[in-house]
């Protein structure tokens, strides 16, 4: 399975990340398929630079983004935010919790 994930670069104590496409089994900083952008959380506001065309291509062929990359894609406007109505419908379908025993 192919994943879109973060690869840590930068000095100790000053992290910066590359947004990469890699095999799920490869190590965090190991072999990558393609570098599609970068993310610097230390600037104010944090800097996100992702190639939207390449990200959409990889998503269309089945690459799965990690949670952190998914939030970066939403923040940069490449992917639309999921509908809240769908989330509310799934939580409403869950059974009510039993009251705590005394």
Buried (B, 14 or more C-beta within 10 A) or exposed (E): EBBBBBBEEEEEEEBBBBBBBBEEEBEEEEEBBBBBBBBBEEEEEEEBEBBBEBBEBBBEEEBBBBEEBBBBBBBBEBBEEEEEEEEEEEEEEEEEEEEEEE
